[in-house]
Amino acid sequence: MSFNSTSSKPVLFWFREDLRLADNHGLTQAAAAGPVIPVFILDDKASSQWTYGGASRWWLHHSLESLGRDLEKLGLNLILCRGDSETVLHKVIAETGATAVHWNRRYAPHAIAQDKTIKENLRAQQIDAQSFNGKLLCEPWEIKNGSDLPYKVFTPFWKACMAFMNENPQPTPLPVPTFTPFAKKIASDELKSFDLLPTKPNWAGGFSDWAPGEKGAQIAFNDFMDGSIHHYKSKRDFPGIDATSQLSPHLAFGEISPRQLVHAVRHAMAAGTISNMKEAEHFVTEIGWREFAYHLLVAFPDTVTQPLNPKFAEFPWAHDPAGFDAWEKGRTGYPLIDAGMRQLWQTGWMHNRVRMVVGSFLVKNLLLPWQDGAAWFWDTLVDA
């Protein structure tokens, strides 16, 4: 892998969980600052526990493929690198003369720690390192209760979040920025060298209905706006009905932003193209649950592996490898449980209500640790 540069002040934009061009705050700021070098780094050692699972790797391959094509149409080349993130960034900076690195923030504990260290080290070397909110409606630390503490219950959290957004109106989603291309093409690793796709057996054969990438996300959202949103609240709780948006993996990889979704829904409601306001507003509330999850993750980072209520840390979990294997493979004998787990394996996705049921069955019926179930979901969900 080699890097060459003829431009004096390029800006690196570090893609991570924001694989889109539109409404990408960090990317827009980078484009305004100078010629942009878009970079994606596959850092498999950033956290041995929370590197991409198998289903996420499949999605990532196709999303990067889509992003690369979109950038190429605008005269930019997506630079793909594999290795330690900080090491790679310093290498690209040294060989291109870049004076700034921009990125959008992540919120998992290991990601926050890594980003903080990288930002401090870059700034110590006089590199302008800046991070932005490209993932959420509100930053987790912006929403506090009356005692200046984080919320633990959704309803008061969401009321506070909506009040905050009313007091601090969000701007219209950003368009795709205008870029000044970097003067010379930079060599990149080949996507296939990342080894993101399964080989034998090809367990991802049932994933063919998904369309990863920003274009696929927009098509999925448009289909939802033309159909299921009109009866979203009344039908979304029934797993046998195709009434959910199925946008979760697109949101997880940042192929579409929550701000784009909320703005489009509210605009349609104001324009009268959505007749039943309660149906559509309930979808916005579900985006609020996503916000709440990140709020909890930042406020209580130990909940990645530990219970929110400390007393449950001493719960006497069972040791039942055969029971866990039956749960994984959808062979428990309980039809709804088994159908959900088989759907997960076949498609990389599971209806939200079924996720709740199979999770409850694991911990309350089988008495098996939720951490083991979380690890299985992490490996098999495309929206992990």
Solvent accessible surface area in square Angstrom, and as a share of the most:
residue,aa,sasa,rsa
1,M,102,0.46
2,S,59,0.38
3,F,7,0.03
4,N,73,0.37
5,S,36,0.23
6,T,96,0.56
7,S,22,0.14
8,S,93,0.60
9,K,136,0.58
10,P,0,0.00
11,V,4,0.02
12,L,0,0.00
13,F,0,0.00
14,W,4,0.01
15,F,0,0.00
16,R,14,0.05
17,E,60,0.27
18,D,2,0.01
19,L,1,0.01
20,R,3,0.01
21,L,8,0.04
22,A,18,0.14
23,D,4,0.02
24,N,0,0.00
25,H,64,0.29
26,G,0,0.00
27,L,0,0.00
28,T,31,0.18
29,Q,73,0.32
30,A,0,0.00
31,A,13,0.10
32,A,90,0.70
33,A,61,0.47
34,G,16,0.15
35,P,28,0.17
36,V,1,0.01
37,I,2,0.01
38,P,2,0.01
39,V,0,0.00
40,F,3,0.01
41,I,11,0.06
42,L,0,0.00
43,D,21,0.11
44,D,43,0.22
45,K,185,0.79
46,A,42,0.33
47,S,19,0.12
48,S,113,0.73
49,Q,108,0.48
50,W,50,0.17
51,T,34,0.20
52,Y,69,0.26
53,G,8,0.07
54,G,19,0.18
55,A,1,0.01
56,S,6,0.04
57,R,45,0.16
58,W,24,0.09
59,W,0,0.00
60,L,0,0.00
61,H,18,0.08
62,H,52,0.23
63,S,1,0.01
64,L,3,0.02
65,E,71,0.32
66,S,8,0.05
67,L,4,0.02
68,G,20,0.19
69,R,131,0.48
70,D,32,0.17
71,L,0,0.00
72,E,118,0.53
73,K,162,0.69
74,L,75,0.37
75,G,47,0.45
76,L,3,0.02
77,N,54,0.28
78,L,19,0.09
79,I,2,0.01
80,L,16,0.08
81,C,0,0.00
82,R,92,0.34
83,G,28,0.27
84,D,76,0.39
85,S,3,0.02
86,E,37,0.17
87,T,87,0.51
88,V,8,0.05
89,L,0,0.00
90,H,44,0.20
91,K,74,0.31
92,V,0,0.00
93,I,19,0.09
94,A,83,0.64
95,E,66,0.29
96,T,4,0.02
97,G,38,0.36
98,A,3,0.03
99,T,59,0.34
100,A,7,0.05
101,V,0,0.00
102,H,6,0.03
103,W,1,0.00
104,N,5,0.02
105,R,66,0.24
106,R,35,0.13
107,Y,3,0.01
108,A,30,0.23
109,P,43,0.27
110,H,60,0.27
111,A,2,0.02
112,I,68,0.35
113,A,59,0.45
114,Q,35,0.16
115,D,14,0.07
116,K,129,0.54
117,T,66,0.39
118,I,3,0.01
119,K,43,0.18
120,E,96,0.43
121,N,57,0.29
122,L,0,0.00
123,R,124,0.45
124,A,77,0.60
125,Q,109,0.49
126,Q,156,0.69
127,I,20,0.10
128,D,65,0.34
129,A,0,0.00
130,Q,63,0.28
131,S,17,0.11
132,F,24,0.10
133,N,37,0.19
134,G,8,0.08
135,K,12,0.05
136,L,12,0.06
137,L,9,0.04
138,C,6,0.03
139,E,9,0.04
140,P,8,0.05
141,W,120,0.42
142,E,69,0.31
143,I,4,0.02
144,K,81,0.34
145,N,47,0.24
146,G,90,0.87
147,S,81,0.52
148,D,100,0.52
149,L,102,0.51
150,P,33,0.21
151,Y,32,0.12
152,K,120,0.51
153,V,95,0.54
154,F,20,0.09
155,T,76,0.44
156,P,55,0.35
157,F,4,0.02
158,W,12,0.04
159,K,131,0.56
160,A,24,0.19
161,C,0,0.00
162,M,60,0.27
163,A,46,0.36
164,F,56,0.23
165,M,25,0.11
166,N,119,0.61
167,E,136,0.61
168,N,70,0.36
169,P,107,0.67
170,Q,65,0.29
171,P,84,0.53
172,T,92,0.54
173,P,25,0.16
174,L,47,0.24
175,P,101,0.64
176,V,65,0.37
177,P,16,0.10
178,T,127,0.74
179,F,24,0.10
180,T,74,0.43
181,P,63,0.40
182,F,25,0.10
183,A,76,0.59
184,K,99,0.42
185,K,148,0.63
186,I,7,0.04
187,A,45,0.35
188,S,45,0.29
189,D,36,0.19
190,E,106,0.47
191,L,27,0.13
192,K,148,0.63
193,S,59,0.38
194,F,0,0.00
195,D,104,0.54
196,L,7,0.04
197,L,68,0.34
198,P,27,0.17
199,T,113,0.66
200,K,189,0.80
201,P,109,0.68
202,N,95,0.49
203,W,76,0.27
204,A,8,0.06
205,G,49,0.47
206,G,34,0.33
207,F,3,0.01
208,S,92,0.59
209,D,140,0.72
210,W,36,0.13
211,A,56,0.44
212,P,21,0.13
213,G,1,0.01
214,E,32,0.14
215,K,144,0.61
216,G,9,0.08
217,A,0,0.00
218,Q,72,0.32
219,I,89,0.45
220,A,28,0.22
221,F,6,0.03
222,N,70,0.36
223,D,92,0.48
224,F,8,0.03
225,M,32,0.14
226,D,118,0.61
227,G,31,0.30
228,S,20,0.13
229,I,0,0.00
230,H,67,0.30
231,H,58,0.26
232,Y,10,0.04
233,K,97,0.41
234,S,64,0.41
235,K,81,0.34
236,R,10,0.04
237,D,62,0.32
238,F,112,0.47
239,P,62,0.39
240,G,83,0.79
241,I,73,0.37
242,D,110,0.57
243,A,0,0.00
244,T,24,0.14
245,S,20,0.13
246,Q,62,0.28
247,L,2,0.01
248,S,42,0.27
249,P,0,0.00
250,H,4,0.02
251,L,14,0.07
252,A,25,0.19
253,F,13,0.05
254,G,4,0.04
255,E,1,0.01
256,I,3,0.02
257,S,3,0.02
258,P,4,0.03
259,R,44,0.16
260,Q,31,0.14
261,L,0,0.00
262,V,15,0.09
263,H,78,0.35
264,A,31,0.24
265,V,0,0.00
266,R,94,0.34
267,H,121,0.54
268,A,12,0.09
269,M,23,0.10
270,A,93,0.72
271,A,66,0.51
272,G,52,0.50
273,T,95,0.55
274,I,3,0.01
275,S,103,0.67
276,N,68,0.35
277,M,92,0.41
278,K,153,0.65
279,E,17,0.08
280,A,0,0.00
281,E,52,0.23
282,H,47,0.21
283,F,7,0.03
284,V,1,0.01
285,T,29,0.17
286,E,41,0.18
287,I,7,0.04
288,G,0,0.00
289,W,120,0.42
290,R,41,0.15
291,E,5,0.02
292,F,13,0.05
293,A,59,0.45
294,Y,44,0.17
295,H,4,0.02
296,L,40,0.20
297,L,39,0.19
298,V,38,0.22
299,A,37,0.28
300,F,44,0.18
301,P,59,0.37
302,D,102,0.53
303,T,39,0.23
304,V,37,0.21
305,T,48,0.28
306,Q,90,0.40
307,P,28,0.18
308,L,79,0.40
309,N,65,0.34
310,P,105,0.66
311,K,141,0.60
312,F,102,0.42
313,A,56,0.44
314,E,148,0.66
315,F,70,0.29
316,P,111,0.70
317,W,78,0.27
318,A,43,0.33
319,H,167,0.75
320,D,55,0.28
321,P,87,0.55
322,A,76,0.59
323,G,13,0.12
324,F,40,0.17
325,D,58,0.30
326,A,26,0.20
327,W,2,0.01
328,E,31,0.14
329,K,101,0.43
330,G,0,0.00
331,R,164,0.60
332,T,32,0.18
333,G,63,0.60
334,Y,122,0.46
335,P,112,0.71
336,L,87,0.43
337,I,8,0.04
338,D,15,0.08
339,A,60,0.47
340,G,3,0.03
341,M,1,0.00
342,R,129,0.47
343,Q,66,0.29
344,L,1,0.01
345,W,116,0.41
346,Q,104,0.46
347,T,43,0.25
348,G,0,0.00
349,W,25,0.09
350,M,1,0.00
351,H,8,0.04
352,N,59,0.30
353,R,77,0.28
354,V,6,0.03
355,R,52,0.19
356,M,112,0.50
357,V,59,0.34
358,V,0,0.00
359,G,25,0.24
360,S,45,0.29
361,F,16,0.07
362,L,3,0.02
363,V,30,0.17
364,K,153,0.65
365,N,93,0.48
366,L,42,0.21
367,L,75,0.37
368,L,6,0.03
369,P,28,0.18
370,W,75,0.26
371,Q,61,0.27
372,D,66,0.34
373,G,5,0.05
374,A,35,0.27
375,A,59,0.46
376,W,50,0.17
377,F,38,0.16
378,W,75,0.26
379,D,64,0.33
380,T,8,0.04
381,L,10,0.05
382,V,0,0.00
383,D,19,0.10
384,A,43,0.34
